[in-house]
Amino acid sequence: MALVSALPVAGLFSHPEHPFFVMSQHPSLKGSKSVGSKRSVLKRFERVKTLQKRGLWEEGRSPLGLPKTKPDA
């Protein structure tokens, strides 16, 4: 059984000055740090609740094909 080296392949992940060079992540790809941030898109159950609050929900109606609903401000 051959031993596999744990070192990165030369040129693939390495840099001449930094043998274990790791690229940084773009800020837009990082997770949201603000907890409870305002979302502009509602989930289906949230849209149904919003329509019920506004009196636009008819009982027995299908939850599929709902109209676009803006979140309450």
C-alpha positions in Angstrom: 0.0 0.0 0.0 1.4 3.3 -1.0 1.5 6.3 1.4 -0.2 9.4 0.2 1.4 12.7 1.0 -0.6 15.2 3.0 1.2 18.0 1.3 -0.5 19.9 -1.5 0.5 19.2 -5.1 3.2 21.7 -6.1 1.6 24.6 -8.1 -2.0 23.5 -7.4 -2.5 25.0 -3.9 0.9 26.3 -3.1 2.6 29.7 -3.5 6.4 30.1 -3.7 6.5 32.3 -0.6 3.7 30.5 1.3 3.7 26.8 0.9 0.2 26.4 2.4 -1.4 29.4 0.8 -5.2 29.6 1.1 -7.3 32.0 -0.9 -9.6 34.3 0.9 -13.4 34.3 0.4 -15.2 37.1 -1.3 -17.4 39.2 1.1 -20.6 38.6 -0.9 -20.2 34.8 -0.4 -19.8 35.0 3.4 -22.8 34.3 5.6 -24.9 37.1 7.0 -23.6 38.2 10.4 -26.8 40.2 11.2 -29.2 37.9 13.0 -32.8 38.4 12.0 -32.1 40.5 8.9 -35.1 41.7 6.9 -35.9 39.3 4.0 -37.7 40.6 0.9 -39.1 37.2 -0.1 -41.7 35.4 2.0 -42.2 31.7 2.4 -45.5 30.2 1.4 -46.8 29.9 4.9 -45.8 33.5 5.6 -47.6 34.7 2.5 -50.8 32.9 3.6 -50.5 34.5 7.1 -50.1 37.9 5.5 -53.1 37.4 3.2 -55.2 36.3 6.2 -54.2 39.4 8.2 -55.2 41.6 5.2 -58.5 39.8 4.8 -57.6 38.6 1.3 -57.4 34.8 2.1 -60.5 32.7 1.3 -60.9 29.6 3.5 -60.4 26.4 1.5 -58.3 28.1 -1.2 -55.2 26.2 -2.5 -51.9 27.5 -1.2 -50.4 27.1 -4.7 -50.4 30.0 -7.1 -50.5 32.7 -4.5 -50.3 36.3 -5.5 -47.1 38.2 -4.9 -47.1 39.6 -1.4 -44.9 42.3 0.1 -43.8 41.8 3.7 -45.4 44.0 6.3 -43.2 47.0 7.1 
